[in-house]
Structures are given as C-alpha cells and as structure tokens.
Amino acid sequence: MRDFGSINEILAKSAKCFPNKKAVIFGAKKITYRKIASVSGRLAGGLYELGIRRADKVCLWLPNIPEFIYSYFAILALGAVVVPINTLFKREEARFIIDDSRAKILICSVDKLDNAEVILNRAYALENIICVPSCRKNTVAKGFYGLIDGCNAFDRRVDIKPSCIAEILYTSGTTGNPKGACLTHGNLIANVADCSRAIKVKSKDSFLCILPLFHSFASTVCMLLPFYSGASIVLMRTVRPFKRVVRAVFRNRITVFVAVPSIYKILAEIKLSWYKLIWFSLVNPVRICISGAAALSGNILEKFEKKIRRPLLEGYGLTEASPVVSLNPLKGKRKRFSVGLALSSLEAKVVDDTGRELPRGGVGELIIKGPSIMKEYYNLKEETNKVLKDGWLWTGDLASIDKEGYIYIKGRKKDMINVRGLNVYPREIEELLYKHPGVKETAVVGVPHPHRGEVPIAFVVTDGTVDDAKLVKYLKTNLASYKVPLKVIARRDFPKNAAGKILKIELRKEVKNMFVLKKRPG
C-alpha cells in the first residue's frame, strides 16, 4: 500500500480492501473499516453544511473514543485541518489553541461542554460546537450523532495535495505559549510509510492504543500506521486500572504494543509467580513493543525484556518530524542507550553551533532532514526560521552518532549543565541512578550557582530503602566529582505531561534560587 496523495486515501484503500474487517475495537464495540468510512463521510457532509471548507481549522477536544477517529478523517476529507487539544487542558489553555488556530468548529466531549460554551462567547473565529455523543437541552451546541443522522456522505471532489496541511499539533509550550507545528498530508504519509517498513506491519497485526490520540506519537503510530496496512486498533480511553490493559492484550491478541517509559516501568516491576511468567511468555501474542515520547532507562529496558521476553524497541521523535525520527532495528543489532537508526527517508547529523558537522562520536545538536519534517510553525515565521534552515530541522537535542549510524540522545540542549566550563549531561546521571535498586524514578536538572556557574540537582522517587546520603555516596563512587549532584531531593512523584514525560521546567522552578547569595543588609 504505497503512493498515497492524502491521508484520506489511506482510509479509502483499507475500506475497499478490508471492508468487513474490524478497524477499531472499543470495549464491546467492533467497528469495521466500512463503518469508519461511512460515519466519517456523513460527518464530513455535516461539517460541510456548517460551512467548513478547504484549509479551515476544526479543533478536537476529545479523549480516546471512536468519535475522535470519525472526526479526524471527516475533517481531512474536506481538505480542512485537524487541531487536537490536550484533554488535560483547562479552559484558558484550550481557548489559546482555538484562538491561535482560528478554528471555526470545536468538537468536544460532553464533560467539556460548559467550558466550550464559555470559549464560544469569547473566541475570535469559533462559530459552532459539536458535542459527543449528544448535547443537552438549552445549549447552542449541536449533537454529534444528531448532525450525522441528518446528513448524506460528503461526495464532492476536493483537491488535496501532499503539501496541504493536515494537522496543526501544538507543542507543550515549556517556554512561552505553545507553537502549532503544521504537518502536511505528505509529512504524515512519509512517516507512516517509514514506520511500516521499520517494524514490518501487516494487515493481521493488532495495535493497542492506550496513549492519547491528541498526541503526535499516538495519532501517527497507533492510528495512521495500522490504518495504512489495514490492521486493527484496540482503543482504550484510559490506562487505568492497569489490569484492563493486560487483559486487553490477551483478549484481542495484540501484536504491537506501543507505550511510554512509565508504562514499561510498571510492567517491568510487576511481581509474577514463576508459573505466570512461563504462561505469559508462552501465550503472549505481542511480537514487538515500542517505546517513545520520553527517554527510556536502560535498566527498565533490560528488566522488561528479561521478564516479558519480547523485544522492546526504543525510538526517538518530535512533533515537528511527524513525529518518529529513529528506531532500533526489529532484526539486527540493538545498542544499549541508543535510540536506533534514522528512518529510511531521513538524514541525520550532529553539528556544532555554527552548523559544522561533527565527526562520528562527537556531541552536538541533532539536525534532521527529510519528507516528514513539518512545513512551519503556524503564523510564527521567526520561530520557524530558528528551527528550519536549508531544509534541516534543528531539534534542540544534544546527541552523538556512532560509526554505524546509531543515534544516542544526551538530552535537551537547554538541559545541559555547565559546571565551571565542563559539560554535564543529565541523562548520564539519570541512567546511573536508575541502576540503583532503590531508585524508582529520577530526573536531573541544572541550577545556577554563584561559584560554579551551574550545578546538577537530582530528584528521586525511591522505594524507601535508600536515603539521600547513600545515593550521593553511590554517585561519588561512579562519577567524576564535577558531575556529582550537589543535592539529592526525594519526592513522592513527578510532574508529567500527557505522554508521561517528566516536566523538568517545573522542577527547575522549585530549586532555581537554591544557591543564590543573599545580599547583606545595609
């Protein structure tokens, strides 16, 4: 299945080749490819009647439910643009994205309706709200299924080129307001095709989707990738309780398990009796596990593979690259701490601040080039020019590439700690802490210091068997003195984003003034 010109053609092809195959399984619901195409077609007709045309923006403020998928393909069928909103966002956070994208319609779940109506009264361009599954009385919103029931399938021809924008995905906005990464139909198709080649996806595969579809990792790898090959998606609204996830794997014969490090950590640490371990390894239907969205500890990877006896492939990506950039090979050499090889259509190199390519093994900023690189940041020309230079995307991540092309991520460039002119990479310290049996989770940040420039501070969640002093002693035994954190701070948990990535910006706020010299009075 190749040579698609638009995302819509992916659904059309699978609906034609596998009309009666289960495309989406959601609890007791079994939804075929034919039904996905039919419902999204009628919804497209309803959106057209509400005035949505080519290049118009439609926001999706929805959890992992089939209506997200119907809406996604309906919007794209019109040549319009999908703008997902994080379901954890509060009203003003959602309003920023709606206003910034100039969205005309918001499709939201019923629990978001009160906030959506307030936004409608204040938003610049918003004209209509569609509520899933239906709306209450005395509301300006339209019911999702009421709209569909009154419409025929959209059957007009829309000229959608690979260069047309399909999605605007807003980055997390850890510095300033979120930026909208504009991903074209061509960007997404290129990334999906690369991923399909990398992990050899077949129509008989079944993907478990427990990650939020508003996130680029889930929308590409857990939705578009299986649809590209006519595979099935088992969609789950939440990862909790975790027993439901394990049950879903066996009940639905999941073959591709996609998750973030925090989930693999839970699986690696679950205590199973010896007979359950044998049973699990013998009847486990999963053929491949993929980790992304955050750095995976080497210690967790080893524990997981030893227990589950399935390959866990760590990859690397970012929203601006649609999002997957690299992945450890399914068959072939996998290297500890590496995020694998760049996908087949991408070029990757490591450069210094001037753009000069560094020799293999040198540490610098990772830049990438290829057909899956975003078109631009929406309405942010200056910000776009900072990261897109001569077709290369400057990722902001420090990395090295070895002689065989394997990529090693050292951390965010802005996270690097400069101790008296010496570079300290937080991930090196974090990996060492993860090796300690008493450490469950950790994050290292740099803070200003009056004499050393910056110093590392380590935050840890422990199992209660180790204290801060013992961890400092452990670090001193295994690290050069300038790399040893000046302080180890115990926490109950970490602030995280929707993908499970630790929000280091929040940790920095807690300790930014820890070593500031106080002025003497007088």
N, C-alpha and C positions, 0 to 999 in steps of 0.2 A: 504494500500500500504506500505509494510514493507520489510525488509530483502534485501535491495539493496546492491550490492557489489561495485558499482561505480556510479558516477553522471550520466553517460550516460544511465544507466538502468532506471533512473527516466524519462528521455525524451522518451525512447523507450516504457516504460509502458504506459505513458499518450498518446503517439501517437497511441498505439494499442487500448487502452480503449476508447479514445475520439478523433478519427482521424479527424472528421469534426468540432470539437468544436473550437471556437475562443480562441487561446492561447495568442495572443498578438494583441492589438488594438493600432494602432499608427496613429493618425489623421484619415484620411479616409481609411487607410489600415486595413483590417481584416485578420489576419494570423492564419491559423489553426495549430493544433499540427502536422498534416500530413506534412504540408509545412515546418514547423520548422525542422522536422526530415529530410525531403528531401533536403532542401537547405544546412543544416549543414553537411549532408552526402556527398554531392557533393563538398562542400568546403573542407571537410576533404580529399577527393580524390585529390583536387588541392594542398593542403599543403603537402600531401604525395609525389606528383610528384616533389615538390620543395625541397624535402629532409628531411621533418620533421618526426622524429621517436620518439619512446617512451622516455620520460624524457627530450626531447628538450624543450626549452622555446620559447614562442611566446608572444610578447607584444601587448596589445590592447590600442591604444591611440584614443579612440572613445567616443563620447557623448552618451546620451540615444537614440539610434536608433536600429531598429531590427537587423542590421548587427552586433551589439555587441553580441546579443544573438546567432545568427548563428555562429559567430566566436568562442564564448565560448564553445559551445557544439562540434564544429568541432575539436577544439584543443584537448579537452578531449577524443574524440573518438579515437584519435591516441595514447593515453597514454601520450601525451605531457602535458606541464604545461602552464596555463594561467597566464600572468603577466600584470595586468591592470596598466595604467598610468593615473594619475590625469590630466584631460583636462585643468586645470588651469596652469599646469606646463609650464615653459619656456623651451627653447631648452636644456640648460645645465642640468636642473633638470631631464628632460626626458632621456637625454643621460646617466646620472648616473645610472638610473634604468636599461636601456638597457645593459649597460656595466657590471653592477654588477651581473645581472641575466644571462649574456652570451646568450642573446636572439638571435636566428637565423633569425627570421622574425618579422617585425613590421607591424601591420595592423592599418592604421590611416585614419582619415577623410581628405578630400581634403584641408581643411584650415591648416592642419599640414604638408602638403607635402613638402613645402620648407625647413622647419626645419628638417624633416625626411631625406631628401636627404643630408643635411649637416652632420647629425649624421652618415649616412651610410658611408660616406667617412672617418670618424674618429673612428667609433666603433670597438671594439675588434672582436666580433663574428658575427655581423649582416651581413646577406647575401642578404636579399630581403625585399622590401617594397611592401605592398599591399594597394592600395588607394581606399577608399569608397567614392562614388559609382563606379567611374571610374577614370582613370588618363588622364592627358593632353598629348599632343604630346611632343616629345623630353625629355622624362623622363625615368629614369631607373626603375620606379615603375611599378607594374602590376595592372590592374584594377580588382576590387573585382568581379564584375559580369562577366567580360571577362574570368576570371580564372574559375568561376563556370560553365559557359556555355560550356567550352571545356573539362569538366571532368565528369566521372561517379562517382557514390556514392562509397565511401570507404567501402569495404565489407570484409576486412581481419580481422581475429580474433586477438585481442591484449589482452594479459594477464594483466588486470588492477586489482590489489589487493586493498583492503581498505587502506592499508598502503602506497600506491603510492601517491606522491604529485600531487594535482590537481591545486592548485593556490599558487603563491607567492605574497602576498599582502604587499606592503611596507608601514610601519608606517610613521607617519607625520614627524618624524625627528626633533622634537623640541629641541633635544640636539644632535648635531653631524649629521652625514648622516642618511638617512632613513635606517631602517633594514627590510629585507624581511622575513615576517612570512610565514613559509611553512605549508599550510593547506592540509591535505590528503583528499582523497575521503571519508574515514571513518569519519574524523573530521566533514566535512560538512554535511554528511548524518545524523550523530548523532544529530547535532544541528538543522537541519531542522525537524527531527522526533520529537525532544523535543518541538520545537516551534509549530508544528502542533497539538500536544496533548494539549499544553497550551491554544491555542485560538480556538481549535476545527474547523480546516479548512476543508471545504467540496468542492467538485467539482463545486458547484453552486456559490462559492464565486468569487468576482472580486476585485483585488488589484489595487490600484492606485500607480504607480511608478513615483514619481517626484524627488526622491533622486538619485544622480549619481551612476550608476551601477559599476563604478570603486571602490566604497567604499564598505567595507565588509557588512555593515548594509543593504544596498540596494541589493547587489548581493545575499545574503542569504535570507533575509526576503521578498524582493519584486520580486525576480526572482525564486530562487530554491524552496522556500516554496510553492508558488502557483503551480508550475510545479509538485511538489511532490504529490499534491492532484488532479491534473487535473483542477485547477481553471484558471481564466483568469487574464491577466495583461493589464492594460491600461497604456501604456508607454508615458511619456511626456518628451520632450527634455529640457524644462526649466519650472521653476515655475512661470515665469513672462510672460504676465500680470496675476495677481492672479485670476482675474475673470474667466480666462480659466480653472483654476483648479476647481473652484466651479462648473462651467458649466459641466466639465467632470464627476464630482461626480454624478450629476443627470442624465446626458445623458447616462452614461454607467452603472448606478445602482451599484456604488461602494459600497462594503460591508466592506472592510478592508482598512482603511486609515492609511498610515504609513508616519510619518513626523518627523521633528526635532523641538525642542522647539521654534525656531524663527518663524516657520510657525504657530504653535499653538498660539503664541503670537499675530500674525496678525489676526487670526480667532477670538480670544477672544476679540479683541479690535475693530473689525468691527462693525460699528453702523448700526443696523437694526431696521426698524419700527416694531411696535408690531404685525401687521398682517403678516409681513415677518417672524418674529420669530415663530409665530404659524404655518405658512405654512411650514417653514423649519423643525420644529420638527415633523410635521405630515407626510411629504412625504420623509424625509431624509432616503435614503436607507442604510446608514452606520450602521453597527452593532457594530463595535469596532474601536477605534483609538489607535494607538501605538506610543509612543514617545521614541526616543533613540538617541545615538551619542553624547549627551550633557545633562547636568543637567537641569531638568525641574523645574521651580519655582512653589512652592505650590500655590501661588497666581494666576498664569496663569492657572494652572490645574483647580482650583475652578471656575474661570471666564468662562473658556471654557465649562466645563460640565454644568454650570448653563445656558449658552446661547444655546449650541448645543444639550444638553440633550442626550448625548451619552457617554458611559464610555471611559475615556482616561487612558490607562494603561501605566505607566512609567516603563521602563526596564533599565537594565544595561548590558553593554558588552564591549568587547575589541577585536581588530582584532585577537589577539593571541588565542582567545577562539571561533573563527569561526562565529559570534562574540558574540551571545547572552548568557548571564550568568543567568540573573534573570528577572522576570516579575511579576507584580502584577496580582493576580488571576482574571480570567474573571468572575467567580462566587465565592463568598466568601468574606472574609474580605480584605479590602484595607486600608492601613495605611498611614497617612499623612507623607510626606518626605521619605517614604520607596520606594526602587526600587523593592520591592516584594520578592518572594521566589526563591531560586535557581531552575533551571530547573531540571526535574526529574532524569536525568542521571548524574547530577553534585553534588559534595560535595563542601561545602564552610565553611571556618572557619576563624577566626580572630586571628592573632598571634603577639607576640612581636618581637623584632629584633633578638632574639635567636631562634625563631621558636616555642616557647612555646604557646600553645593555651590559649587564654584569656577567662575568664568567660563571660557568656552572658551579653551584655550591655557594655563590655569593648571596648575601641577604640584601634585598631591596624591595621596592614596591612592585607588586604583581600587576602587569597590564595584559589585557586580552583583546583579541580581535576576531571577528567572525560574523556570520549571518544572524546570530541570536542576540547581538548587542543592541540595546534599546535605541530608539530613534532620538529621544531627547527627554529632558525633564519638562513637564507641561508648563508652558508660559514662563520658563526660567532660563533664558538664553545664557546669562552669565554663569549660572551654576552648571549648565550643560557644557559650556566651553571649558570649565575647570576639569571635567572628568572625561570628556570625549575629545581626543586630539589625534588628528590624522587617522581616524577610524579605530583608534585604540581606546579602550576603556581603562582608565586608571582606577583600580579597585579600592585604593586606600588600605590594602592589606599588605603586610610585610611577609615575604616568602623567599624560599630558595627552590631551585630546580636542579636535580642531580643529572648526571651524565646520561641516564636512561629516560629522562623527561618526567620523572616523578616530582610532584609538587609538594612542598612542605610549608604549611601556613604557620607563621611565627606569632601572628596576632595583628590587631589593627595598628596601623602606623601611628595613630594618635594615642594608642595604649602603650607604646614603647616607653620604657622608663630610662631616663638618662641620669646615671649616678656618677657624678664627678667626671663627666665626659665619656663614660663607659655605657654601652647599650645593654639593657637587661630586658629580656623578652618574657612577659608574664606567663606564657604558655609553658615555658621550660620549668618554672617553679610550680605551676599548677600540676603538671604531669608528675613531678616528684612527690607532691603532696598526695595525689591520687594513689600512689603506690603504697602509702602508709595504710595499714589495715584499719586504723581508727578514723580515717577521714572519709566521709560520705560524699561531700561536695565542697568545692573550693573556687575562689576567684581571687586574682591578684591585681591590684591597681597601684599606680604611682601617685604620690602626693608631694607637693612642694616641701623642700627642706632648706633652712637658712644657710647651711654649710655644705651640703652635698648636692644641691640642685634639686634632685628628686630622690625619693627612696621608695622601695616596694613595701606595701602593706598586704598581708594575706588575710582573707576572710575564710572561715571554715565552718562547715557543719560536721560535727563528729558523732560517733556512736556512744559517747560518754566514757570511753575507756582511756582517753588520752587528753592531757591538758595542754595549754598554750606553751608552757615552758618546755615540755617534752618535744613538741613539734619544732620549736626554734632550735633545740639541740639536734634534732634529726636533720634539719635543713643545713645547719652549720657543718655537719659531718659530710654532706653530699654536694655542697655548693661553694663556689668561690665567695669570699667574705662580702664583696660588694653586691652580690646577688641575694644575700640572705635578707628576708623581710625584717624591717626594724620592729615590726609588731605583728603578732598573730591574733586576730579577733574572732571569737566564737560567735556564731549566730544560730538561730533556730531554723531559719530558711533564707532564701534569696529572693529579691525582687526579679521577676522574669517577664518577658513578653509572651505573646500568644503562642510563639513557636518553642517556648521553653528555654530561650536564650537568656542568660543572666544579664541584667541591666547594670553594667559597670558604672554608668553615669550616676546612678542612684547611690552606689557605694562610695564613689568619689565625693559626693556631696556630704556624706557623713563624716569624712575624715580630712577634708580639704584644708582645714585650719589647725590640724593636729600639732604641727610643728612651727606655727607662726610665732615669731618672737613678739612678746608684748612690750609695748613702749613704757618706759618708766615715767611715772607722773612727774610733772614739774618741768 
